[in-house]
Amino acid sequence: MQPYVPGEQPPAGARVIKLNTNENPYPPSPRVAEAIAAELTADAATGTPGERLRLYSDPAASALRAVAAEQAGLPIECVLHGNGSDELLAMIVRACVGEGETVAYPYPTYVLYETLARAQGAQLAVYDAPSDFALPSALFTTDARLIFVASPNSPSGVRYPNEQLERLARGRPAALVVVDEAYATFADGDAMALVGELPNLVVLRTLSKSHSLAGMRVGLLYGPAELLRGVAKVKDSYNLDRLAIAAGAASLRDVAWTASNVARIRGARQRLLSGLRALGLEVLPSEANFVFARFASAAAAAAAYRFLRDQGILVRYFPARMLDDGLRITVGTDDQVEAVLAALQARPTVS
Ligand SMILES: Cc1ncc(COP(=O)(O)O)c(C=O)c1O
């Protein structure tokens, strides 16, 4: 099998504009560093900083799940924690798919679904999206055990209406539908209202994007308690460390900080979208913190990718079917958006 290849992570201190892995350009809430410092504070008894790290972290990550559950208006049993949402995706596949059973998802989407399904010895049912990147109709008749739907999807940025997600889950009662909402905080709506309404639908969230905590690794899964108990059977006992639990809870609590950064990114997204269109590129409307811009040809997209790289601007190029004529560009700060637009304007023409 092919390994999942993450976007390039340049060494610390490298002078690049990093718009290739959909990280948040703004720092996390100051409450996060305070919570980490508090977790490392010396206990009165011993006076040694970091003393608490001697003990294992809470396997149930209750301090984090309690905040997440309260904000979602759900009981704590309806929230499960992961070391990033990637770990929850891996747990879902391990817990729900037997060898030879089928995992379904639209194409294109998040590449890790394929990697995880293959590692499990599962069959793949992959359905090509139509040209507007809507949900492929064949997905609604799949006989898969597990259906992944990233919404908003990557790299298109397209969000699927709740009515379609509900129809998918109701029409396939023997399947588990995972709505991967890594980017939903940047969108005009989300599927959280469906959690608890349907026995076979779960919603996956991450603090990596909207909460600026990609380096802390915190993911959250929302769904029926019985289902999550099943998924948790394959969880590593101490999958979140003490600092991640404290950081995640503090970050969730600072609702105003997240809302303000999300508003800035949504504003910059509009500027990036219209700037790219003014350069003559075809850009899908995006509800995520990235946009997918299409060039005249695969050669033109690849050349633009290399040109931007030479200028110190990293974006994502997927040399794959249906995607090789485009670039996925993360929405950065206003200045970063201006820089990528100026660089694209200055690029040599390739037809
Ligand atoms: C659709 C989607 N799901 C999940 C993830 C994983 O996020 P994390 O493991 O950082 O929570 C990503 C990351 O890029 C993503 O694009």
The ligand as an SDF file (V2000), in Angstrom:
LIG
                    3D

 16 16  0  0  0  0  0  0  0  0999 V2000
  -10.9730   16.4530    5.9400 C   0  0  0  0  0  0  0  0  0  0  0  0
   -9.9550   16.3190    7.0240 C   0  0  0  0  0  0  0  0  0  0  0  0
  -10.2150   15.5280    8.0670 N   0  0  0  0  0  0  0  0  0  0  0  0
   -9.3320   15.3700    9.0630 C   0  0  0  0  0  0  0  0  0  0  0  0
   -8.1040   16.0070    9.0550 C   0  0  0  0  0  0  0  0  0  0  0  0
   -7.1240   15.7220   10.1610 C   0  0  0  0  0  0  0  0  0  0  0  0
   -7.0400   16.7130   11.1070 O   0  0  0  0  0  0  0  0  0  0  0  0
   -6.3160   16.4900   12.4990 P   0  0  0  0  0  0  0  0  0  0  0  0
   -5.7990   15.0890   12.5630 O   0  0  0  0  0  0  0  0  0  0  0  0
   -5.2340   17.5060   12.5390 O   0  0  0  0  0  0  0  0  0  0  0  0
   -7.3640   16.7270   13.5210 O   0  0  0  0  0  0  0  0  0  0  0  0
   -7.7750   16.8360    7.9880 C   0  0  0  0  0  0  0  0  0  0  0  0
   -6.4690   17.5140    7.9710 C   0  0  0  0  0  0  0  0  0  0  0  0
   -6.0390   18.1370    7.0760 O   0  0  0  0  0  0  0  0  0  0  0  0
   -8.7280   17.0000    6.9460 C   0  0  0  0  0  0  0  0  0  0  0  0
   -8.4490   17.7590    5.8740 O   0  0  0  0  0  0  0  0  0  0  0  0
  1  2  1  0
  2  3  1  0
  2 15  2  0
  3  4  2  0
  4  5  1  0
  5  6  1  0
  5 12  2  0
  6  7  1  0
  7  8  1  0
  8  9  2  0
  8 10  1  0
  8 11  1  0
 12 13  1  0
 12 15  1  0
 13 14  2  0
 15 16  1  0
M  END
$$$$
